[in-house]
Amino acid sequence: MGIDDPNLNRTDEVEEVIQPEEVDPLDLPPRKPSASAQEKMNAGASWMTIASMVSRILGVLYIMPWYNWMGEPHIANEANSLFNIGYSYYAIFLSITIAGVPDSIAKQMAYYNARGYYKTAKRLFKAGLALMTITGLVGGVLLWTFAPILAQSTPARDFDSVVLVIRSLVPALVVLPTISVIRGYFQGHQDMKPSAISQITEQILRVLYMLGAVYIIRVINNGEMVKAVTHSTFAAFLGALAALATLVFFFMRYRKGYNKEEELYAVKEETYVSSKNLLLEIVMIAIPFIVSGSAIELSRLVDTNTYMPIMARVSHLSHDQLINEYAIFGANANKLVTIIVSLAVAIGSTSIAVISATYSEEKRGIEAKLANKALPRRIDRHATQDFPETKGLIGHNLKLFSLVMFPSAIGMAVLAEPLYAIIFTHDPLGTSLLQLAAAVAVTMGLFSVLVAMLQAMSFFKDAIMGMVIGITLKLVLQVPFLAIFSTSGALLATGTAFIGIAIFYLWRLRVRINLSVVEVLNQIKGITLLSGAMGIATWLVNHFLRRTILSPEISIVHQVAQIVIVAGVGVAVYVIGGLRFKLLDTLLGDKAKMLREKLGMGRYDK
């Protein structure tokens, strides 16, 4: 495309290979009067964060009655472990069948809509629906067929139970690919509300069925634990149907508005792209999303398949003890930290369409300059400095990540004891592993945000290479870390692996678009200090309560009181400090100024 700079000449990337021939960069479609890119990102992040929080909190709250109804703690731990084993393989198959599709559809629809190619975007959506219907059916058949093979090396007591649980997730796997395409359609229009609400309705119906089934099977009929777990995993299918109904409702409701937008901003003549190439776009862009998006699940799958055999050789724990400890870190702690990891995933998924559109516009601007023969060719050597808006969005996105993730992880680590006790049972090992898992969650969250931004700019090879580096590190470190640190070693190996991925991704962003890592670190320095201050304040209050008034091991009343008091102190410190030093303005915008006025802090705006 005439760009000599190696950072911009990306003929090896998918977008350059399969996109339709570009229109003249100087003949752009009319610009739409809309919110700024950062405002869109904030709005989308708000919807997706709320949805993630609500769905994940529901996914944790159900554990309390679910765990108690399963029976004795060791039986409940085994049930939770069995549930987690089934979901680990289901998540991998889900990643293979759909993980890249919402992001791929969103990215390409944003690409076409930004150019006024609305008819092409619609055809892309229809092609995606057809492809994902087939993919869902194929994925379901494969999961059903390979369930016995997958169940062989898992840390479970009974082989047949694992097979049954894995197969109960097949119906959900068949339906969810179609749902993912519809979510990608809305995200391509930079509208996150339908996707967000569908996540909530999906989780509500799933949890209701799960709790009802477990109560009837275990409490009323005194049935088998495995049967209760199987119904719990099958609930994913009913949740998927609820999500599909929600998305269809919004599709019918918003259709007229999208058609009106097309009438106003569509170009008169679109460059034709064949259906074959549209499908190729989806697949070629989705594959890197699938591979890199599976990194978190793959790291957990490494634990599922290697923890038992390695620990059997390097530790003196019995088989039952190993099953119990795997359940504590691989299932119990994992369910809690998934809440904060999902926040980062929400922020990352929100950024894809916005960053993709912004980067594409800036890139076309560079191409227009290079096409102008009157300009000196030295522009080529400095082309990477012509992405100020994209770099600004990346910095903004990392600030959003820090604002949400740092206090969430610190708060969970401080309150690990009462949180674990109120949801599962009081357990010192569970407390310590949850604290470590909360720290590791920050590295997973950073990976989720960085990989989404890389792929939004079509740096797919970098995204995949980072994932390969991370999984390799995990595999290499698993044995020595488990031998040295026992069960904690699995989490430490995971954290180290994702730190390695983050370092690689930041380096590639430096090479690709001249992103200054030092500048980014300076932007989040205040957030880091504020989060640290919040952590110290909450730790002191928690320590005082623990030593003088409350004992989490005594009763649920003490546990709830401890959580409410300490969390209240943490929120107060973080909000007041964030408003005082204008750190929350990134997230709240003009609302931050209004809050300062109401709290008598208006003088800081002068």
C-alpha positions in Angstrom: 0.0 0.0 0.0 3.0 2.2 -0.4 4.2 2.4 3.1 7.9 1.7 3.4 8.2 1.7 7.2 8.5 -1.9 8.5 6.2 -1.1 11.4 3.4 -0.3 9.0 4.0 -2.5 6.0 1.9 -5.4 7.2 1.2 -7.4 4.0 1.7 -10.5 6.1 -1.3 -9.6 8.3 -4.8 -10.8 7.6 -6.4 -7.4 7.1 -4.0 -6.5 4.2 -4.6 -9.8 2.5 -8.3 -10.1 2.5 -9.7 -6.6 2.8 -11.4 -5.1 -0.3 -9.5 -2.7 -2.4 -9.3 0.6 -0.5 -11.1 3.7 -1.7 -9.0 6.8 -2.2 -7.8 7.9 1.3 -8.8 11.4 0.5 -12.3 10.4 -0.6 -13.6 9.2 2.8 -17.3 8.7 3.6 -19.0 11.5 5.6 -18.1 11.6 9.3 -20.8 10.7 11.7 -21.6 13.1 14.5 -20.9 10.9 17.4 -19.3 10.7 20.8 -15.5 10.7 21.0 -13.6 7.4 20.9 -12.8 7.6 24.6 -16.5 8.3 25.4 -17.6 5.3 23.4 -15.0 3.2 25.1 -16.1 4.4 28.5 -19.8 3.7 27.8 -19.0 0.3 26.4 -16.7 -0.5 29.2 -19.4 0.6 31.7 -22.0 -1.7 30.2 -19.7 -4.7 29.9 -18.2 -4.1 33.4 -21.6 -4.0 34.9 -22.7 -7.1 33.1 -19.5 -9.0 34.0 -19.9 -7.9 37.7 -23.5 -8.9 37.9 -23.1 -12.2 36.1 -19.9 -13.1 38.0 -21.3 -12.1 41.4 -24.4 -14.3 40.7 -21.9 -17.0 39.7 -20.3 -16.7 43.1 -23.4 -16.2 45.2 -25.0 -19.4 44.0 -22.0 -21.3 45.3 -23.0 -20.7 48.9 -26.3 -22.7 48.8 -24.9 -25.0 46.1 -21.9 -25.9 48.2 -24.0 -26.4 51.4 -26.6 -28.5 49.7 -23.9 -30.8 48.2 -23.1 -32.2 51.7 -20.0 -32.4 53.8 -17.1 -30.1 52.9 -15.0 -32.8 51.3 -18.0 -33.9 49.2 -18.7 -30.4 48.2 -15.1 -29.8 47.3 -15.1 -32.9 45.1 -18.4 -31.7 43.5 -16.9 -28.3 42.8 -13.7 -29.9 41.4 -15.8 -32.2 39.1 -17.8 -29.1 38.0 -14.6 -27.2 37.2 -13.0 -30.1 35.3 -16.1 -30.3 33.0 -16.1 -26.5 32.5 -12.3 -26.5 31.8 -12.7 -28.7 28.7 -16.0 -27.0 27.7 -14.2 -23.6 27.9 -11.5 -24.8 25.6 -13.9 -26.2 23.0 -15.9 -22.9 23.4 -12.8 -21.0 22.7 -12.1 -23.1 19.6 -15.6 -22.7 18.3 -16.5 -19.1 19.1 -13.9 -17.2 21.1 -12.6 -15.2 18.2 -16.0 -14.7 16.5 -17.6 -11.8 18.4 -14.3 -9.9 18.3 -13.7 -10.8 14.6 -17.3 -9.8 13.6 -17.1 -6.6 15.7 -13.7 -5.7 14.2 -14.7 -6.3 10.6 -18.1 -4.7 11.0 -16.5 -1.6 12.5 -14.0 -1.6 9.6 -16.8 -1.7 7.0 -19.2 0.6 8.8 -16.4 3.2 9.2 -16.1 3.2 5.4 -19.8 3.3 4.7 -19.9 -0.3 3.5 -23.1 -1.2 5.3 -24.3 -3.8 2.8 -21.0 -5.6 3.0 -21.2 -5.5 6.8 -24.7 -7.1 6.7 -23.5 -9.8 4.4 -20.6 -10.4 6.7 -23.0 -10.9 9.6 -25.2 -13.4 7.6 -22.1 -15.3 6.5 -21.0 -15.5 10.2 -24.4 -16.8 11.3 -24.2 -19.7 8.7 -20.6 -20.5 9.6 -21.2 -20.5 13.4 -24.3 -22.7 13.1 -22.1 -25.4 11.4 -19.3 -24.8 13.8 -21.5 -25.3 16.9 -22.8 -28.6 15.6 -19.3 -29.8 14.8 -17.9 -28.7 18.1 -20.7 -30.5 20.0 -20.1 -33.7 18.1 -16.4 -33.5 18.8 -16.8 -32.8 22.5 -19.2 -35.7 22.9 -16.9 -38.0 21.0 -13.7 -37.1 22.8 -15.1 -36.9 26.3 -13.8 -40.3 27.4 -10.3 -39.4 26.2 -10.4 -36.0 27.9 -11.5 -37.5 31.2 -8.6 -39.9 31.5 -5.9 -37.8 33.2 -8.2 -35.5 35.3 -8.0 -35.2 39.1 -11.3 -36.9 39.7 -12.3 -40.1 41.6 -14.5 -41.6 39.0 -13.9 -41.7 35.2 -17.5 -42.2 34.2 -18.6 -39.1 36.2 -16.2 -36.8 34.3 -17.5 -38.1 31.0 -21.1 -37.5 32.0 -20.4 -34.0 33.2 -18.4 -33.1 30.0 -21.2 -34.4 27.8 -23.9 -32.5 29.6 -22.3 -29.3 28.3 -22.6 -30.3 24.6 -26.1 -28.6 24.1 -24.7 -25.3 25.3 -21.7 -25.7 23.0 -24.0 -26.1 20.0 -26.0 -23.0 20.7 -23.4 -20.5 21.9 -21.6 -20.0 18.5 -24.8 -18.5 17.0 -25.1 -16.2 20.1 -21.5 -15.1 19.7 -22.2 -13.8 16.1 -25.2 -11.7 17.2 -23.1 -10.2 20.1 -20.4 -9.4 17.6 -23.0 -7.7 15.4 -24.0 -5.3 18.1 -20.3 -4.7 19.2 -19.5 -3.9 15.5 -22.0 -1.0 15.9 -20.1 -0.1 19.1 -23.3 -0.9 21.1 -22.5 -3.0 24.1 -25.8 -2.8 25.9 -27.5 -5.8 24.2 -24.5 -8.0 24.8 -24.2 -6.9 28.4 -27.9 -7.5 29.2 -27.8 -10.9 27.4 -25.0 -11.9 29.7 -27.1 -11.1 32.8 -30.2 -12.9 31.6 -28.1 -15.9 30.7 -26.6 -16.1 34.1 -29.9 -15.5 35.9 -31.7 -18.4 34.3 -28.6 -20.6 34.6 -28.3 -20.0 38.3 -32.0 -20.5 39.0 -32.1 -23.9 37.2 -28.8 -25.0 38.8 -30.0 -24.2 42.4 -33.4 -25.7 41.8 -32.0 -28.9 40.4 -29.4 -29.3 43.2 -31.9 -28.7 45.9 -34.4 -31.2 44.5 -31.7 -33.9 43.9 -29.5 -33.5 47.0 -31.8 -32.1 49.7 -35.3 -33.4 48.9 -34.4 -36.7 47.2 -31.0 -37.3 48.8 -29.7 -38.2 45.3 -26.2 -38.7 43.9 -23.7 -35.9 43.9 -22.7 -36.6 40.3 -26.3 -36.2 39.1 -26.5 -32.9 40.8 -23.3 -31.7 39.2 -24.5 -32.9 35.8 -27.7 -30.8 36.1 -25.6 -27.9 37.2 -23.4 -28.0 34.1 -26.4 -28.6 31.8 -27.8 -25.3 33.1 -25.4 -23.6 30.7 -27.7 -24.6 27.8 -30.8 -23.0 29.4 -28.8 -19.9 30.1 -27.7 -19.8 26.5 -31.4 -19.9 25.3 -32.2 -16.9 27.6 -29.3 -15.0 26.1 -30.4 -15.8 22.6 -34.0 -14.6 23.3 -32.6 -11.3 24.7 -30.4 -10.7 21.7 -33.2 -11.4 19.3 -35.3 -8.9 21.2 -32.7 -6.1 20.9 -32.0 -7.0 17.2 -35.7 -6.4 16.4 -35.8 -3.3 18.5 -32.6 -1.6 17.0 -33.1 -2.7 13.4 -34.8 0.4 12.2 -32.1 2.6 13.8 -29.3 0.7 12.1 -31.2 1.0 8.8 -31.5 4.7 9.2 -27.8 5.0 9.9 -27.2 3.1 6.7 -29.4 5.5 4.7 -27.5 8.5 6.1 -23.9 7.4 5.9 -23.6 4.6 3.3 -21.3 5.3 0.3 -23.0 5.1 -3.1 -20.8 2.4 -4.5 -19.3 -0.3 -2.3 -16.3 -2.4 -3.4 -17.8 -5.9 -3.7 -16.4 -8.6 -1.5 -17.5 -12.2 -2.3 -19.2 -14.4 0.3 -16.2 -16.6 0.2 -13.9 -13.8 1.2 -16.2 -12.6 3.9 -16.1 -16.1 5.4 -12.4 -16.1 5.0 -12.2 -12.8 6.9 -14.1 -14.2 9.8 -12.1 -17.4 10.0 -8.6 -15.8 9.4 -9.2 -13.1 12.0 -11.0 -15.4 14.4 -8.2 -17.9 14.5 -5.7 -15.7 16.2 -8.4 -14.5 18.6 -9.1 -18.2 19.4 -5.5 -19.1 19.9 -4.5 -16.2 22.1 -7.9 -16.0 23.8 -7.5 -19.6 25.0 -4.3 -18.8 27.0 -6.1 -18.5 30.4 -8.0 -21.7 29.8 -5.0 -23.5 28.6 -3.0 -22.5 31.7 -5.8 -23.9 33.8 -5.9 -27.0 31.7 -2.2 -27.5 32.3 -3.0 -27.6 36.1 -5.9 -30.0 35.5 -3.7 -32.5 33.7 -0.3 -32.1 35.4 -1.0 -31.2 39.0 -1.9 -34.7 40.2 0.9 -36.6 38.5 3.6 -34.1 39.4 2.5 -33.7 43.1 2.2 -37.5 43.5 6.0 -37.6 42.8 7.2 -34.4 44.5 5.0 -34.3 47.6 3.9 -36.7 50.4 0.2 -35.8 50.2 -2.3 -38.6 49.8 -4.6 -39.0 46.8 -7.5 -37.6 48.7 -5.5 -34.6 49.9 -4.4 -33.8 46.4 -8.0 -33.9 45.2 -8.9 -31.6 48.0 -6.1 -29.1 47.4 -6.7 -29.1 43.6 -10.3 -28.3 44.4 -9.3 -25.4 46.6 -7.0 -23.6 44.1 -8.4 -25.0 40.8 -12.1 -24.7 41.5 -12.9 -22.7 44.7 -10.3 -19.8 44.4 -10.7 -19.8 40.6 -14.4 -19.1 40.9 -13.8 -16.0 43.1 -10.9 -14.5 41.1 -12.9 -15.0 37.8 -14.9 -12.0 39.0 -12.0 -9.6 38.7 -10.5 -11.3 35.6 -13.9 -10.8 33.9 -13.6 -7.0 34.5 -10.4 -6.9 32.4 -12.0 -9.1 29.7 -14.9 -6.7 29.6 -12.6 -3.7 29.2 -10.6 -5.5 26.5 -13.6 -6.6 24.5 -15.0 -3.1 24.6 -11.8 -1.6 23.2 -11.6 -3.7 20.1 -14.1 -2.0 17.8 -13.0 1.5 19.0 -9.3 1.0 18.6 -9.7 -0.9 15.3 -11.7 2.0 13.8 -9.3 4.7 15.2 -6.1 2.8 14.1 -7.6 2.2 10.6 -8.4 5.9 10.2 -5.0 7.0 11.3 -3.3 4.5 9.1 -5.3 5.7 6.1 -4.2 9.2 6.9 -0.6 8.1 6.8 -1.3 6.4 3.4 -2.8 9.6 2.1 0.3 11.6 3.1 2.6 9.0 1.5 0.5 9.1 -1.7 1.2 12.9 -1.9 4.4 13.1 -3.9 5.0 16.6 -2.7 5.7 15.4 0.8 9.3 14.3 1.6 9.9 10.5 1.9 11.4 10.9 5.4 7.8 10.6 6.6 8.2 6.9 6.0 10.9 6.6 8.6 8.8 8.3 11.2 5.4 6.9 10.3 5.0 5.1 13.6 4.8 8.5 15.3 1.6 9.3 13.4 -0.7 7.2 15.6 -1.4 9.7 18.5 -5.1 8.9 18.8 -4.5 5.1 18.9 -1.7 5.5 21.5 -4.0 7.7 23.5 -6.7 5.1 23.5 -4.2 2.4 24.5 -3.1 4.5 27.4 -6.7 5.3 28.3 -7.6 1.6 28.2 -4.7 0.7 30.5 -5.8 3.4 32.9 -9.3 2.0 32.9 -7.8 -1.5 33.6 -5.7 -0.2 36.5 -8.6 1.8 38.0 -10.7 -1.3 38.1 -8.3 -4.2 38.6 -5.8 -2.9 41.2 -8.4 -2.1 43.9 -10.4 -5.2 43.1 -7.5 -7.6 43.5 -6.2 -5.9 46.6 -9.6 -5.9 48.2 -10.1 -9.6 47.5 -6.6 -10.4 48.9 -7.3 -8.4 52.1 -10.7 -10.0 52.6 -9.7 -13.5 51.4 -10.4 -15.1 54.8 -14.0 -14.0 55.3 -14.8 -14.3 51.6 -13.6 -17.9 51.4 -15.3 -18.7 54.7 -18.7 -17.3 53.8 -18.8 -19.0 50.4 -17.1 -22.3 51.1 -15.8 -23.0 54.6 -13.2 -21.5 56.9 -9.9 -22.8 55.7 -6.4 -21.3 56.2 -5.1 -23.0 53.1 -8.0 -21.7 51.1 -7.4 -18.2 52.4 -3.7 -18.2 51.4 -4.3 -19.6 48.0 -7.1 -17.1 47.3 -4.8 -14.3 48.2 -2.2 -15.6 45.8 -4.8 -16.2 43.1 -6.0 -12.6 43.5 -2.5 -11.3 42.7 -2.2 -13.7 39.7 -5.6 -12.4 38.4 -4.0 -9.0 37.8 -1.5 -10.6 35.4 -4.3 -12.5 33.6 -6.3 -9.3 33.4 -3.4 -7.4 31.9 -3.0 -10.1 29.3 -6.7 -9.9 28.4 -6.5 -6.2 27.8 -3.2 -6.2 25.9 -4.1 -9.1 23.6 -7.4 -7.4 22.7 -5.7 -4.2 21.7 -3.0 -6.0 19.7 -5.6 -7.9 17.8 -7.8 -4.8 17.3 -4.8 -3.4 15.2 -4.4 -6.8 13.4 -1.1 -7.7 15.1 -2.1 -11.3 15.1 1.3 -12.9 14.9 2.4 -10.9 18.0 -0.7 -12.0 19.9 -0.1 -15.7 19.1 3.6 -15.5 19.8 3.0 -14.0 23.2 0.5 -16.8 24.0 3.1 -19.5 22.9 5.7 -17.8 25.2 3.4 -17.8 28.1 2.2 -21.4 27.8 5.8 -22.6 27.3 6.8 -20.7 30.5 3.9 -22.4 32.4 5.0 -25.8 31.2 8.6 -25.3 32.0 8.0 -23.8 35.5 5.3 -26.2 36.6 7.5 -29.0 37.9 10.1 -27.0 39.7 7.6 -24.6 41.2 5.3 -27.4 42.5 8.4 -29.1 43.9 9.6 -26.0 45.7 6.3 -24.2 46.6 3.9 -27.2 46.7 0.3 -26.3 45.6 1.1 -22.6 45.5 3.6 -23.3 42.8 0.9 -23.9 40.2 -0.4 -20.3 40.8 3.1 -18.9 40.8 3.9 -20.6 37.5 0.8 -19.1 36.0 1.5 -15.6 37.3 5.1 -15.7 36.0 3.9 -16.9 32.6 1.4 -14.1 32.2 4.0 -11.5 33.3 6.2 -12.8 30.5 3.4 -12.4 28.0 2.7 -8.9 29.2 6.3 -7.9 28.8 6.4 -9.3 25.3 3.2 -7.5 24.3 4.3 -4.1 25.6 7.6 -4.5 23.7 5.7 -5.3 20.5 3.5 -2.2 21.0 6.7 -0.2 21.4 8.0 -1.6 18.1 4.7 -1.4 16.2 3.3 2.0 17.1 6.1 3.6 19.1 4.1 3.3 22.4 6.1 4.7 25.3 5.9 2.2 28.2 7.5 4.7 30.5 4.7 7.2 29.7 2.0 4.5 30.3 3.6 3.7 33.7 3.6 7.4 34.6 -0.1 7.6 33.7 -1.0 4.7 36.1 1.5 5.8 38.9 -1.2 7.7 40.8 -3.6 4.8 40.5 -1.0 2.4 41.8 -0.2 4.7 44.8 -3.9 5.2 45.6 -4.6 1.4 45.4 -1.6 0.8 47.7 -3.0 3.4 50.2 -6.4 1.7 50.0 -4.7 -1.7 50.6 -2.8 -0.4 53.7 -6.0 1.2 55.1 -8.1 -1.9 54.6 -5.4 -4.3 55.9 -5.1 -2.2 59.1 -8.9 -2.1 59.7 -9.2 -5.8 58.9 -6.3 -6.7 61.2 -7.9 -4.6 64.0 -11.3 -6.3 63.6 -9.7 -9.7 63.3 -7.8 -9.3 66.6 -10.3 -7.5 68.7 -14.0 -7.9 67.6 -14.7 -10.3 64.8 -13.6 -13.9 64.2 -14.5 -15.2 60.7 -14.2 -18.8 61.8 -17.0 -18.3 64.3 -20.1 -17.4 62.4 -21.4 -16.0 59.1 -22.5 -12.9 60.9 -18.9 -12.1 61.8 -17.9 -12.8 58.2 -20.5 -10.5 56.7 -19.7 -7.8 59.2 -16.0 -8.0 58.4 -16.6 -7.8 54.7 -19.0 -4.9 54.9 -16.8 -2.8 57.3 -13.5 -3.4 55.5 -15.0 -3.0 52.0 -16.7 0.3 53.1 -13.4 1.7 54.3 -11.7 0.6 51.1 -14.4 2.2 48.9 -14.3 5.4 50.9 -10.5 5.7 50.7 -10.4 4.9 47.0 -13.3 7.1 45.9 -12.3 10.1 48.0 -8.7 9.8 47.0 -9.6 9.2 43.3 -11.8 12.3 43.3 -9.3 14.5 45.2 -6.5 13.7 42.8 -8.8 13.5 39.7 -7.8 9.9 39.0 -11.5 8.8 38.7 -12.1 11.4 36.0 -10.8 8.9 33.5 -13.7 6.6 34.3 -16.4 9.0 35.4 -15.8 12.0 33.1 -17.9 15.1 34.0 -19.7 13.1 36.7 -16.5 13.2 38.7 -16.7 17.0 38.9 -20.3 16.8 40.0 -19.3 14.4 42.8 -16.6 16.7 43.9 -19.1 19.6 44.2 -21.5 17.4 46.2 -18.7 16.3 48.6 -17.4 19.8 49.1 -14.3 19.2 47.1 -15.1 21.7 44.3 -12.1 23.8 45.1 -9.9 21.1 43.5 -11.4 21.9 40.1 -10.2 25.5 40.2 
